[in-house]
Amino acid sequence: MKEVIVVGGTDTIFEYLGTIKLNITLVQYKEKITGYQISRATKIILIDEEMSYGEILEQVELEHSRREFDVILTMTENCIDLCSKLKDDLKIEGISKISTGYVRNKYKMRLKFKELG
């Protein structure tokens, strides 16, 4: 079964992913966790705004050492940078820093879409 890390997000992401057989580790802000997310996630790593990136990475790496993750994703714009950094440090599939730059700059994104047809 595929191992997926979901960073942040709302219940909606679990509705989409619920149609696929996956083990989901949720990295979620304490104040945003819901009962639905708790019931659907295989593992939960709670974080808060005061945690450093190093502290978050340490927790995620520990879980990654227990079960190797296949991919990391987010569906929320405010978690996209964290997701991209974790992807690079864990060396797994996910959104790249280059793609993050396009998501953060709609003008560049439109130019890229036009370039790609």
C-alpha positions in Angstrom: 0.0 0.0 0.0 1.3 3.5 -0.9 2.5 5.7 2.0 1.5 9.4 1.6 2.2 12.5 3.6 -0.5 15.2 3.6 0.6 18.6 4.9 -2.1 20.7 6.3 -5.4 20.9 4.6 -9.1 20.4 5.2 -11.4 17.4 5.4 -11.9 17.7 1.6 -8.5 16.2 0.8 -9.5 13.0 2.8 -12.7 12.8 0.8 -10.6 12.8 -2.5 -8.0 10.4 -1.2 -10.5 8.2 0.5 -11.3 6.6 -2.9 -7.7 5.2 -3.1 -6.1 2.6 -0.8 -3.4 4.7 1.0 -1.8 5.0 4.3 -1.9 8.7 5.1 0.4 10.5 7.5 -1.1 13.9 8.2 1.2 16.8 9.3 -1.4 19.2 10.6 -1.5 22.4 12.7 -3.0 21.7 16.2 -5.7 24.3 15.8 -6.8 22.9 12.4 -7.2 19.2 13.2 -10.7 17.8 12.9 -12.3 14.6 14.1 -12.8 13.5 10.5 -9.0 13.9 9.8 -8.2 12.0 13.0 -10.6 9.2 11.9 -9.1 9.0 8.4 -5.3 9.4 8.9 -3.1 6.4 9.6 -0.7 8.6 11.6 -0.9 12.3 12.7 2.0 14.6 13.4 0.8 17.8 15.1 2.7 21.0 14.6 2.3 24.6 15.6 3.4 28.0 14.3 6.1 28.2 17.0 7.9 25.1 15.9 11.0 25.5 13.8 11.4 23.8 10.4 14.1 21.6 12.0 11.7 20.4 14.7 9.0 19.6 12.1 11.6 17.8 9.9 12.8 15.8 12.8 9.4 14.4 13.5 8.6 13.7 9.9 12.0 12.0 9.3 11.4 9.8 12.3 8.1 8.6 10.8 9.8 8.2 7.4 12.3 5.9 8.9 9.5 3.7 10.2 7.7 3.5 6.9 9.1 4.9 3.8 6.9 7.5 2.2 6.2 7.5 -1.5 4.9 11.0 -2.0 4.1 14.2 -0.1 1.3 16.6 -1.1 -0.7 19.5 0.1 -3.9 21.1 -1.1 -3.5 24.4 0.8 -1.5 27.3 -0.4 -0.3 28.2 3.1 1.4 24.8 3.4 3.0 24.6 0.0 6.4 25.9 1.0 6.6 23.5 4.0 5.6 20.7 1.7 8.2 21.5 -0.9 11.0 21.7 1.8 10.0 18.4 3.3 9.9 16.8 -0.2 13.5 18.0 -0.8 14.8 16.8 2.5 13.1 13.4 2.4 14.0 13.0 -1.3 10.5 11.8 -2.2 8.0 12.8 -4.9 6.0 16.0 -4.5 5.8 19.6 -5.5 9.2 21.2 -6.4 10.5 24.6 -5.4 10.2 25.6 -9.0 6.5 24.7 -9.1 6.0 26.4 -5.8 7.3 29.6 -7.4 4.7 29.3 -10.1 1.9 28.7 -7.6 3.0 31.8 -5.6 3.2 34.0 -8.7 0.1 33.9 -10.9 1.7 36.0 -13.7 4.6 33.5 -14.0 2.2 30.6 -13.8 0.1 32.0 -16.7 3.3 32.5 -18.8 4.4 29.0 -18.1 1.0 27.6 -19.0 1.1 29.6 -22.2 4.6 28.3 -23.0 3.5 24.7 -22.4 0.4 25.1 -24.6 
